């Protein structure tokens, strides 16, 4: 099953400059693991050392926050779009 992971501009240097990376996976967790394998420099920006998603990283599946679904266990379908959105703070 192939899904597209959209990479935000600040994280593109860690994904080889790509704005979109196609990966395979049946769940959000599997897709993020595949993304981290495809772009290892991106891994520490998305995942904590224990493999959990960093608290400041938001994931949207077809425009809907995965936290409002089953989180990382959310099922994916062929052709889905997963968007990575890091939280930005400032003042």
C-alpha positions in Angstrom: 0.0 0.0 0.0 1.5 3.3 -1.1 0.9 6.6 0.7 2.4 10.1 0.2 4.0 11.8 3.1 4.2 15.6 2.7 7.3 17.1 4.2 7.2 20.7 5.5 9.8 23.2 4.2 11.9 23.3 7.5 12.3 19.5 7.4 13.0 19.1 3.7 16.8 19.3 4.1 16.6 16.1 6.2 14.6 14.4 3.5 17.0 15.1 0.6 15.2 18.3 -0.3 12.0 16.4 -1.1 8.5 17.9 -0.4 6.9 14.5 -0.7 8.1 11.0 -0.1 6.1 7.9 -1.2 6.2 5.1 1.4 4.4 1.9 2.1 2.6 1.0 5.3 -0.7 -0.2 6.6 -0.8 2.2 9.6 0.5 5.6 10.3 3.2 4.1 12.5 4.4 1.8 9.7 4.5 4.7 7.3 6.5 6.9 9.6 8.9 4.0 10.2 9.3 3.6 6.4 9.8 7.4 6.1 12.5 7.2 8.8 14.2 4.3 6.9 14.0 6.2 3.6 15.3 9.5 5.1 17.3 8.6 8.3 18.3 12.2 9.0 14.6 13.0 9.4 14.1 10.4 12.1 15.3 12.5 15.1 13.0 15.4 14.1 10.0 13.1 14.1 10.6 10.4 16.6 11.9 10.2 20.2 14.5 7.7 21.1 11.9 5.2 22.2 10.2 5.4 18.8 7.2 7.4 19.8 6.2 10.5 17.9 7.6 13.7 19.3 5.0 15.8 21.1 5.6 18.8 18.8 5.0 16.8 15.6 1.4 16.7 14.3 0.3 14.3 11.6 -2.7 14.8 9.4 -4.2 12.0 7.4 -6.1 13.4 4.4 -6.5 16.7 6.4 -7.6 15.1 9.7 -5.4 15.0 12.8 -4.5 11.4 13.5 -4.8 12.1 17.2 -8.6 12.4 16.6 -8.5 8.9 15.1 -6.4 6.0 16.4 -3.1 7.9 16.6 -0.2 6.0 15.2 -2.4 2.9 14.9 -4.6 4.6 12.4 -5.1 2.5 9.3 -4.0 3.7 5.9 -5.4 3.1 2.4 -3.6 3.1 -0.9 -3.3 6.7 -2.1 -3.7 8.4 1.3 -1.8 11.6 2.0 0.0 12.0 5.4 1.1 15.5 6.2 3.8 16.2 8.8 3.2 19.5 10.5 5.7 20.5 13.2 4.3 22.9 15.9 5.9 26.3 15.8 6.3 28.5 18.9 7.5 32.0 19.1 6.9 35.2 20.7 
